[in-house]
Amino acid sequence: MSQPIWMQPEIISWSQILLDSFNQLLGYQLISREATEEQQSKTLFKADFVVVSHGIEADPILNYGNEKALNLWEMSWSEFTQTPSRLTAEPVNREARQAILQQAKTQGYIDNYSGVRISKTGRRFFIETAIIWNLLDPKGNRCGQAATFSHWVNC
């Protein structure tokens, strides 16, 4: 049996970046941080809310999606982590999505984003009150952006 996603060393490290950056920018914890890094990685992956992130490529590629995100976008881990993040929105919504990402990049985070997204199979859903935040590596270098939300409705 292969190792669970949340136990892979690079995912444990990335989970710490997600959690540390969230706490640094928003001033509170996304999840409880009292457990080991491995347990935090599992808790984040199994959370009852969505967490996604992408890197800083010219056309950013998704590099993390917890179990809720994978189910919502109807993708496997390997599909998800090879997908340009812009493809999570329909073409008509990509300009607005890019504008909000730029706003978060400038401000550090935004905590009131709502918008329509689309799954791999074409199912549309409206996300509500998402938080988008910048990711910083342990040396303080920008390394991506992440989003979390717990409310969405199919549309």
N, C-alpha and C positions, 0 to 999 in steps of 0.2 A: 504494500500500500504506500502511495506517495505521501510525502509530508504535507500536512494542511498548509494552506496559503499563509495563514497568520503565523506559522512557525518558521517560515523561511527567514533567514537572517536579514536579507535586504528589506523585507516587509516589516519586520520588527523595528529596524532602524527608521524606515519611512514613517511608521506609525508614531514614533517619537517626534519626528519633525512635524507631522500633522498636529499632534497634541501640544507640543511645546509652542509652536507658532500660534495656535488658537489661543492658548492661555496668555501668551505674551501680548497679543493684540487686543483680545477681548476682555482680559482680566478675570476670567473664570475658567474652570476646567470643562472640557467637552464630556469627559468620563471621569470616574474615580481613578486617581493615579496612585493609590496605595499599594497596588499589587506589583509583581515583577513586570519588567518590560514585555516578557513573553505573554503574560496574562493580560496586560493592557492591549497588546496587539490582538489577542483573541476577542477581548471585550469589544474593541472597536469594530472588528470584522463581523461580529455577531450582533451588533447593536440593533435596536428596533427603530433606528433612523438611518437615513442615507448619508454616506460620506464618500465623496469622489475627489480626485485630484488629477492635475495634469502638470507636465513639466514646462520648461521654458524654451522649447524648440520654436522655430519660426512659425510652424503650424503645430501647436502643442498637442502631444499625444497623451491620452489618458494613461495614468500609471498606477492608479489605485481606485478600486471600487469595493466597498464592503458588500457583504452578502445581500443586503437590502437593495443596493444599487444594481448589482448584477441581475437580481430578479426583476427589478423595475425596468431596466433597459433590455431584459431578455437576452443576455449574453453570458458566455463562459468567461472565466478570468482571462484566458488567452485571447479571446476576441476583444474583450473590453480594453485590455492593455495594449492593443495594437490600433485602436481607433483614435483618429484625430478628434479632439474634444468638440470642435465645431459641429461634428456630425450628430451630436446629441440634440441639436436643434434643427428644425426644418429650415431650408434656405431663406424663407421669408422672415424668419426670426433671428437669423445669424448676426445681422448688423446691430440689433438691439442687444443681443447677448455680448457681442464684442465691446460695445460701449460700456456695459455694466462691469465687465472684466477690467477694462481700462480704469474705470472709476475706483474699483477696489484696489487696483495696483497703485494708484495715486494716493488713496486715503489709508491703505493698509487693510481695510475690510469694509464690507457693507453688511447690514443685518436685516434688510427688508426686501430682498429681491423676490419677485414673482414672475413666472413666465412659462410658456409652453415648451415642452420637450417631446422627443419622439424616440420610441424604442426601436430595436433592430427590425421588428416585424411591422413597424409603421403605426403602432398604437401611440396615440397622442395623450399626454397628461400635463396638467397644469400644476406646477409646484408653487407653493405659497411660503412666504416669509423665510426664504433661504438665507443663510449666512455664507458669504464668500470672503475668504481671507487669503492673504499672501503667505507663502511658505518660505522660511529661512532655514538654511542648514546650520549646523552647530557653530560655524564660523561667522554667521550673520549674512551670508550671501543669499540672494534671492534664488530660489530653486523651483518655484511653481506657484500654483494657486489651488485652493481646495474649496469645496462647498459642502454644506450639510443642510438637510431639511427633513422634517418629519411629517409634513402635510402635503398631499397631492391628491388630485381627483382626475379620473379619466375624462377626456373630452373628445 
